[in-house]
Amino acid sequence: MLEITSLNNPNIKHIRALDSKKEREKYGEYTVEGKKSVNEAISSNKEIVCLVFAESFDSDSILE
């Protein structure tokens, strides 16, 4: 697991760029937020490129 401590991190910059339709189409990627949406993404069997969560997040609750 990689700890991200800066908004200047290239991964965070990429994720933030996906707010743009142009960037989503360019990379064929999109962001998903929230427990329900993340569970749906996992269940869809689509490739998950990156999962970002806060240190305080209860990862055990994601598959409930």
SULVENUR-V266724 format. One record per pair of residues at least 12 apart in sequence whose C-alpha atoms are under 7 Angstrom apart, sorted by the first residue. I is the first residue (numbers start at 1). J is the second residue. Records with the same first field share a line. If there is no record, write none. Layout:
I: J ; J
This chain:
18: 30 ; 31
35: 62
39: 62 ; 63
